[in-house]
């Protein structure tokens, strides 16, 4: 027997009321007179209003498709039909989840929990046997999806008078709709227990009625029935209860489901038409609740300030080491953080306690959500003294969210193991502006770089293996192995069929190819001297910069020189950073050019048949990793392409997801590698072209002591004490060095984006030096210039910077790219060299010009340019600080990352495999075998 609490949704409810004239004697069901017509009219009116309300919502949200899911554990198709008919009339979509009869409560709860997290389901109702109804089951339904209003949260809101925030049980609403003038009347609820009974008592009392509730077996039932003005019946009347116990003129209303099977016995002739009409009123009200739920769901998708529990900081002086600070803070569980910022349970994949992958399905759910403000953190030309871009990025979002209560997200690159164990160390920020736990951030993270390494090296192995097999087999033997007979059937794989189409061979039967077609299909004819694809490893290993492969006898004397690059220099890393979807990533992976054939035509990963396998290896790496700052604000860590031979920015996908999550008034802060002349220029010309996103503000990071170096200060040696020029006030040196800051401001202005200068303050900086730099920055066109001390104070030390960024973001921008993609490759290189670096002109070597001609002929001339040059100077000469002028920029070679989508000219010699110094960082890194804590990271 199904619970009375939900019977209205199982079968049409019975509604009885007094005679058309309440003053006449006798008892009859409303519906035998004018009452049934009134109920039908009310149902029609409610349905029409719900239809109009939903139509209005759909006009404002054209892609809106609200769905009501109903879980049932029986085979009553009539109920399905009734709900579907009303839903269709209103414009709603209904999905029935039919569990087997005999399903357990746990099975029902599991299905409820799944639907709770389904972003395509806005409302949820239950239609179950009575034995399955319990508080555990009813309260498993999310209150915001509880269209039947039966959860404790919704009932509690109703009892407390929060009518706007609650969803009232439709059955209770239908009963109340049929009752009039209740003030002072006695209403007896018989067999009306559970959630609907509780809701009815509350609503009746609000209307001034005196309510009494009892069961059919209650003592003195006859007396209670006789004194009642209204009787509301919630379950089947026993045969031993006589209708004569009810006084004439009493209103009788029943929401017992047994009417449909005529198991009731009230001593009256049944009027099924009236009964159905009354039942329809309750179902109409259910659909009305569903429309209300949909409206609230739309509002929930719009911008809102996060209910974020920020972590408190208690900065110490002197400031402890980075790892000590990180370890002293207790991070929130990542699933808690995810919920705080609006992520659904099925949108995250948790890695341990503090990291989680975020699924790309979020972008589809929030596709109509306006983006937040987009902020890039760049810097002056780097010096060995460091400028602190990562620290500013973290300090800024800590200030925005933890101190100004503004939604904000930091998006950072994943650090390579190379510098972590080499010289530079980690990249989690520093001091009291860090990503935590910093050891997890800096070591392995969620394995993305390992996935890139595996994919990269699979492709490298495929290249050499294919050359070997083509060199040692005939066309026929090669074809037979490429297209083998499996279980008596011979067929092409999907990627082989795609290759046939590219070759102009429109055949699908392997047995129909001609000898010429077999040869054309089977042979890539790779020219070994043109192979550009190298193996990678995520370790600084100078002895892999040049190697010889194929020396084993099994390789049939196919020996060639090759090299290893560091993993983050792989084109696959650049693709990960620029891709916009799984499909886009697959296409980019397939387009990667690995060599030329002997006719000079490009050979791609798609030609080698490895695209699908690469995508499989990268399927998890494409998802950004969620972490948090020291103050508990969210951070995405995703991708880490080199900023010299690649574009040096975190992923487009992380930025896109973060911009949706922060909402229209929120901020996403991302960082560009090296100085503004490199990381920022590539951010605008390459990353923004790929993403279609428009930046709001550039934060340009500088320090007094780094500016002094650009002003002519003495060289700095890592590990050696700083000379007095950097520790004592020297206004002239600081002023002279501001030329580099001014140049970087001018570069940002080329793109039409306002600039805020963030001056990282050190204890050795004098107030006069700080004031001087800020004054020069503002005179040079910066929107504002703000001293910051977030390294020692956390987000509190960057509040003024955050306020300046917020004001700058309100400015009208006129963002524009530096060059048109339609320009010739050489002209695009020249524009960057002259307008960004300040070069007089460029000079291409013969090899570089030859490559330009080849790429243009192959159809790659319309790609953006990614300059590969030193980051230590605006020129190609690292020792030239400040703002060099009058130089000719030498282009020694030009290469292409076709999958990533850019041409990269080499300025001088660029190493893609760092080496270890005499004393690498690893001397200080250790693991405590008792506590399992990492020591020595910085």
ABEGO torsion letter per residue (X at the ends): XBBAAAAAAABBBBBBBBBABAABBEBBBBGABAAAAAAAAAAAAAAAAAAAAAAAAAAABAABBBBBBBBBBBABAAAAAAAAAAAAAAGBBBBBBBBBBGBBAAAAAAAAAAAAABAABABBBBBBBAAABBAAAAAABBAAABAAGABAAAAAAAAAGBAAABBBBAAAAAAAAABBGABGBBBBBBGBBEAAAAAAAAAAAAAGBBBBBBBAABBGAAAAAAABABBBBABBBBAABBAAABBBGBBBBBABAAAAAGABBAGBBBBAAAAAAAAAAAAAAAAAAAAAAAAAAAAAABBBBBBBBBBBBBBBOBBBBAAAAAAABBBBBAAAAAAAAGBBAAABBBBEAABBBBBAAAAAAAAABBBBBBBBBBBBBBBAAEAGAAAAAAAAAAAAAAAAGBBBBBBBBBBBAAAAABAAEBAAEBEABBBOBAAAAABGEAGAAAAAAAAAAAAAAAAAAAAAAAAABBAAAAAAAABBBBGGBBBBBAAAAAAAAAAGBBBABAAABBAAAAAAAABAGBBAAABABBBBBBBBBAAAABBBBGABAAAGGBBBBBBBBBAAABAAAAAAAABABAAAAAAAAAABBABBBAAGBBBBAAAAGAAAAAAAAAAAAABBBBBBBAAGBBBBBBEBBBAAABAGBBBAAAAAAAAAAAEAABBBBBBBBEBAAAAAAAAAAAAAAAAGBBBABBBBBBBAAAAAAAAGBBBBBBGBBBBAAAABBBAAAAAAAAAAAAAAAAAAAAAGBBBBBBBBBBAABBAAAAAAAAAAAAAAGBABBBBBAAAAAEAAAAAAAAAAAAAAAABBBBBBBABBAABBAAAAAAAAAAAAAGBABBBBBAAAAAAAAAAAAAGAAABBBBBBBBAABABABAABBEBBBGBBBBBABBBBBAAAGBBBBBBEBBBABBBBBABBAAAABBBBAAAGBBBGBX
